């Protein structure tokens, strides 16, 4: 029985692990992009006014 569970649920655990890695990576990239826009926005506004 333990072998059955190992074989039956291993693909599900693998896919769920990959999905968690993907979500974490996407969130990190979005957060970094938002932080970059936040720091660049005032500099762009001063250039347009000049």
N, C-alpha and C positions, 0 to 999 in steps of 0.2 A: 504494500500500500504506500509506504513512503516514496518508493521509486516512482509510482504512478503520479503522485503529487509533484514530484520534482520534474518529471518529464512534461506533465500537463501544464504546469503553471510557469515554467521557466521562460517561455516566449513572452508571456504577459508581463512578467517582472522586467524583462529586458526592454520591452517596448515602453513600459511606464518609466523606467529609468532614463531612457533616451528622451522621452517627452519632458521629464523634469529638467534635464540638462538643457534642452531647447528653450523651455520657458525661462530658466534662470539666465541663459545667455541673452535672450531677447530683452528681458527686463534690464539687464546690465547695460546693454547697448542703448536702450531708450533713455535710461537714467543719465548716462554719459552725454547723450545728445541734448537732453533738456538742460543739463548743467552747462554745456558749451553754448547753447543759445542764450541762456541766462547771462552769461558773462560777456558774450559778444554783442548783445542787443544795445547796451548803452553806447558802445564804441561806434556802432553803425549809425545811431541816431545823431551823434555829434558830427560825424562826417557829412551827413546829409544837410545839416544846418549850415555848415561852413561854406 
